[in-house]
Amino acid sequence: MRVLLVEDSVKLATWLARALEQHGFVVDGVHDGAEADALLRTEHYDAIVLDLSLPSMDGLVVLQRLRQAGVASPVVVLTARGDLEDRVKGLNLGADDYLAKPFDLSELEARLHAVIRRAHGVSSPVVKLGPLQYESIGRAFTIAGRRLQLRPKEHAVLEVLLMRMGKVVSKAALHDRVFAVDTTTGQEVVEIYIHRLRRQLADTGVAIVTLRGLGYVLEVA
C-alpha cells in the first residue's frame, strides 16, 4: 500500500519511512505543507500520515484543501500538538485518526492498516476471498491454510487486488500503488508480478482475470 508521509523533521521522516517500508508500505515523503498540497493534486495514496506543524502551509490547511478537492484517502494526523481543540478541528476537517508524538511505531502501523481497511469497507483485520485469506497485521497470505511465499512486490500487488476484490484495477493503478513517485520502473513490470502470482494461485480456486484494455480483477475462479 502506498503512503504519503508529510513530516517537517527530516530525521524523523527518514526513520519513519524506512520503518514503514520494512513493514511493506511504499512511502513517498515530503517535509513541506505546500509540497504536500501540490503532490496530492497529481498522486493517489492509500493513506496519508500528516504532521500539523509544517513550513509554508499548516497541516490543517493541507487537510482542508485535500478534502475540498474531493480526495478521500484516509488521513492519520501525526503531531506534537495534542490539545483537544486541535484534535477536534482535525477530525472535523476530515482526519480519520489522530496520533500524538511521541508514539510507538507499531501503533502507527496498526492505525494505518485500520484506516486503509475501513476506506475499502473492510472492518476485520482478516480479509477473505474464497480459500484465500489475508491477515493484515501479520501480513500473511494463506490459501486453504497454506502460506503463500511472496516477494515484496508480489505481496503488494496481491494486497491491492484483494482489497479491491471484484473490482477492476488498471495496470497504471497497480503500478502507482506499489512503486514510489520517484521510481523509474515502467508499468510493464506489473505484468511480471501478475504472471508470478498466477503461478502461485494456479488450481487454488482463486484467479487473477485480465479484462483486456481495462486491467485485472481478483475473483473466485
DONU-358432 format. One record per residue (C-alpha): x, y, z; residue number from 1. Coordinates in steps of 0.5 Angstrom, whole numbers, plus 500, padded with zeros to 3 digits. Example, Ala and Ser with C-alpha at 12.3 -4.5 7.8 and 13.67 -1.06 7.14 Angstrom:
2
node X 525	Y 491	Z 516	i 1 $
node X 527	Y 498	Z 514	i 2 $
***
This chain:
221
node X 500	Y 500	Z 500	i 1 $
node X 503	Y 507	Z 498	i 2 $
node X 503	Y 512	Z 504	i 3 $
node X 505	Y 520	Z 503	i 4 $
node X 509	Y 522	Z 510	i 5 $
node X 509	Y 529	Z 511	i 6 $
node X 513	Y 531	Z 517	i 7 $
node X 518	Y 537	Z 517	i 8 $
node X 523	Y 533	Z 521	i 9 $
node X 528	Y 530	Z 516	i 10 $
node X 531	Y 526	Z 521	i 11 $
node X 524	Y 523	Z 524	i 12 $
node X 521	Y 523	Z 517	i 13 $
node X 527	Y 519	Z 514	i 14 $
node X 527	Y 514	Z 520	i 15 $
node X 519	Y 513	Z 520	i 16 $
node X 520	Y 512	Z 512	i 17 $
node X 525	Y 506	Z 513	i 18 $
node X 521	Y 503	Z 518	i 19 $
node X 514	Y 503	Z 515	i 20 $
node X 518	Y 501	Z 508	i 21 $
node X 521	Y 495	Z 512	i 22 $
node X 513	Y 493	Z 514	i 23 $
node X 511	Y 493	Z 507	i 24 $
node X 509	Y 500	Z 506	i 25 $
node X 511	Y 504	Z 500	i 26 $
node X 513	Y 511	Z 502	i 27 $
node X 513	Y 518	Z 499	i 28 $
node X 516	Y 523	Z 504	i 29 $
node X 516	Y 531	Z 504	i 30 $
node X 517	Y 536	Z 509	i 31 $
node X 513	Y 542	Z 507	i 32 $
node X 506	Y 543	Z 507	i 33 $
node X 506	Y 547	Z 500	i 34 $
node X 510	Y 541	Z 497	i 35 $
node X 505	Y 536	Z 500	i 36 $
node X 499	Y 540	Z 497	i 37 $
node X 502	Y 540	Z 490	i 38 $
node X 504	Y 533	Z 490	i 39 $
node X 497	Y 531	Z 493	i 40 $
node X 494	Y 534	Z 487	i 41 $
node X 497	Y 529	Z 482	i 42 $
node X 499	Y 523	Z 486	i 43 $
node X 494	Y 518	Z 489	i 44 $
node X 495	Y 515	Z 496	i 45 $
node X 492	Y 509	Z 500	i 46 $
node X 494	Y 513	Z 506	i 47 $
node X 497	Y 520	Z 509	i 48 $
node X 501	Y 521	Z 515	i 49 $
node X 500	Y 528	Z 516	i 50 $
node X 504	Y 533	Z 521	i 51 $
node X 501	Y 539	Z 523	i 52 $
node X 507	Y 544	Z 524	i 53 $
node X 509	Y 545	Z 517	i 54 $
node X 513	Y 550	Z 514	i 55 $
node X 510	Y 554	Z 508	i 56 $
node X 503	Y 551	Z 509	i 57 $
node X 500	Y 549	Z 516	i 58 $
node X 498	Y 541	Z 516	i 59 $
node X 491	Y 543	Z 518	i 60 $
node X 490	Y 547	Z 511	i 61 $
node X 493	Y 542	Z 507	i 62 $
node X 488	Y 537	Z 510	i 63 $
node X 482	Y 542	Z 509	i 64 $
node X 485	Y 543	Z 502	i 65 $
node X 485	Y 536	Z 501	i 66 $
node X 478	Y 534	Z 503	i 67 $
node X 475	Y 540	Z 499	i 68 $
node X 479	Y 537	Z 493	i 69 $
node X 475	Y 531	Z 494	i 70 $
node X 481	Y 527	Z 496	i 71 $
node X 478	Y 521	Z 500	i 72 $
node X 485	Y 518	Z 502	i 73 $
node X 485	Y 517	Z 510	i 74 $
node X 489	Y 521	Z 514	i 75 $
node X 493	Y 520	Z 520	i 76 $
node X 495	Y 526	Z 524	i 77 $
node X 501	Y 526	Z 527	i 78 $
node X 503	Y 532	Z 531	i 79 $
node X 506	Y 534	Z 538	i 80 $
node X 500	Y 539	Z 538	i 81 $
node X 496	Y 534	Z 542	i 82 $
node X 491	Y 539	Z 546	i 83 $
node X 483	Y 538	Z 545	i 84 $
node X 482	Y 544	Z 540	i 85 $
node X 487	Y 541	Z 535	i 86 $
node X 484	Y 534	Z 535	i 87 $
node X 477	Y 536	Z 535	i 88 $
node X 479	Y 541	Z 529	i 89 $
node X 483	Y 536	Z 525	i 90 $
node X 477	Y 531	Z 526	i 91 $
node X 472	Y 536	Z 524	i 92 $
node X 476	Y 538	Z 517	i 93 $
node X 476	Y 530	Z 515	i 94 $
node X 482	Y 527	Z 519	i 95 $
node X 481	Y 519	Z 520	i 96 $
node X 485	Y 518	Z 526	i 97 $
node X 490	Y 522	Z 531	i 98 $
node X 496	Y 520	Z 534	i 99 $
node X 500	Y 525	Z 538	i 100 $
node X 508	Y 525	Z 539	i 101 $
node X 512	Y 521	Z 542	i 102 $
node X 508	Y 515	Z 539	i 103 $
node X 510	Y 507	Z 538	i 104 $
node X 511	Y 505	Z 531	i 105 $
node X 507	Y 499	Z 532	i 106 $
node X 501	Y 503	Z 534	i 107 $
node X 502	Y 508	Z 528	i 108 $
node X 503	Y 502	Z 523	i 109 $
node X 496	Y 499	Z 526	i 110 $
node X 492	Y 505	Z 525	i 111 $
node X 495	Y 506	Z 518	i 112 $
node X 492	Y 499	Z 517	i 113 $
node X 486	Y 500	Z 520	i 114 $
node X 484	Y 507	Z 516	i 115 $
node X 486	Y 503	Z 510	i 116 $
node X 481	Y 497	Z 511	i 117 $
node X 476	Y 502	Z 513	i 118 $
node X 477	Y 506	Z 507	i 119 $
node X 475	Y 500	Z 503	i 120 $
node X 469	Y 498	Z 507	i 121 $
node X 473	Y 492	Z 511	i 122 $
node X 472	Y 492	Z 518	i 123 $
node X 476	Y 486	Z 520	i 124 $
node X 484	Y 485	Z 520	i 125 $
node X 483	Y 478	Z 517	i 126 $
node X 480	Y 479	Z 509	i 127 $
node X 478	Y 473	Z 506	i 128 $
node X 476	Y 471	Z 498	i 129 $
node X 474	Y 464	Z 498	i 130 $
node X 480	Y 460	Z 500	i 131 $
node X 485	Y 466	Z 500	i 132 $
node X 486	Y 469	Z 507	i 133 $
node X 490	Y 476	Z 509	i 134 $
node X 492	Y 477	Z 516	i 135 $
node X 494	Y 485	Z 515	i 136 $
node X 497	Y 485	Z 522	i 137 $
node X 502	Y 480	Z 521	i 138 $
node X 502	Y 481	Z 513	i 139 $
node X 501	Y 474	Z 512	i 140 $
node X 497	Y 471	Z 506	i 141 $
node X 495	Y 464	Z 506	i 142 $
node X 491	Y 460	Z 501	i 143 $
node X 487	Y 453	Z 504	i 144 $
node X 491	Y 454	Z 510	i 145 $
node X 498	Y 454	Z 506	i 146 $
node X 502	Y 460	Z 507	i 147 $
node X 504	Y 464	Z 500	i 148 $
node X 511	Y 465	Z 500	i 149 $
node X 511	Y 472	Z 496	i 150 $
node X 517	Y 477	Z 494	i 151 $
node X 515	Y 484	Z 497	i 152 $
node X 512	Y 487	Z 490	i 153 $
node X 508	Y 481	Z 489	i 154 $
node X 506	Y 481	Z 496	i 155 $
node X 504	Y 489	Z 495	i 156 $
node X 500	Y 487	Z 488	i 157 $
node X 496	Y 482	Z 491	i 158 $
node X 494	Y 486	Z 497	i 159 $
node X 492	Y 492	Z 493	i 160 $
node X 488	Y 487	Z 488	i 161 $
node X 485	Y 483	Z 495	i 162 $
node X 483	Y 490	Z 498	i 163 $
node X 479	Y 492	Z 491	i 164 $
node X 476	Y 484	Z 490	i 165 $
node X 471	Y 484	Z 485	i 166 $
node X 473	Y 491	Z 482	i 167 $
node X 478	Y 492	Z 476	i 168 $
node X 485	Y 495	Z 478	i 169 $
node X 488	Y 498	Z 472	i 170 $
node X 496	Y 497	Z 471	i 171 $
node X 497	Y 504	Z 472	i 172 $
node X 494	Y 504	Z 478	i 173 $
node X 497	Y 498	Z 481	i 174 $
node X 504	Y 501	Z 479	i 175 $
node X 502	Y 507	Z 483	i 176 $
node X 500	Y 503	Z 489	i 177 $
node X 507	Y 499	Z 489	i 178 $
node X 512	Y 504	Z 487	i 179 $
node X 514	Y 511	Z 490	i 180 $
node X 513	Y 517	Z 486	i 181 $
node X 521	Y 518	Z 484	i 182 $
node X 521	Y 511	Z 481	i 183 $
node X 524	Y 510	Z 474	i 184 $
node X 521	Y 503	Z 473	i 185 $
node X 516	Y 502	Z 468	i 186 $
node X 509	Y 500	Z 468	i 187 $
node X 510	Y 493	Z 464	i 188 $
node X 514	Y 491	Z 470	i 189 $
node X 507	Y 490	Z 473	i 190 $
node X 506	Y 484	Z 468	i 191 $
node X 512	Y 480	Z 471	i 192 $
node X 508	Y 480	Z 478	i 193 $
node X 502	Y 478	Z 476	i 194 $
node X 505	Y 472	Z 472	i 195 $
node X 508	Y 470	Z 478	i 196 $
node X 502	Y 471	Z 482	i 197 $
node X 498	Y 467	Z 477	i 198 $
node X 503	Y 461	Z 478	i 199 $
node X 502	Y 461	Z 486	i 200 $
node X 495	Y 462	Z 485	i 201 $
node X 494	Y 456	Z 480	i 202 $
node X 489	Y 451	Z 481	i 203 $
node X 487	Y 454	Z 488	i 204 $
node X 480	Y 457	Z 486	i 205 $
node X 482	Y 464	Z 486	i 206 $
node X 485	Y 467	Z 480	i 207 $
node X 487	Y 474	Z 477	i 208 $
node X 483	Y 475	Z 471	i 209 $
node X 485	Y 480	Z 465	i 210 $
node X 480	Y 485	Z 462	i 211 $
node X 483	Y 487	Z 456	i 212 $
node X 484	Y 494	Z 456	i 213 $
node X 482	Y 495	Z 463	i 214 $
node X 486	Y 492	Z 468	i 215 $
node X 486	Y 486	Z 473	i 216 $
node X 481	Y 483	Z 478	i 217 $
node X 482	Y 478	Z 483	i 218 $
node X 476	Y 473	Z 484	i 219 $
node X 474	Y 466	Z 486	i 220 $
node X 475	Y 462	Z 480	i 221 $
***
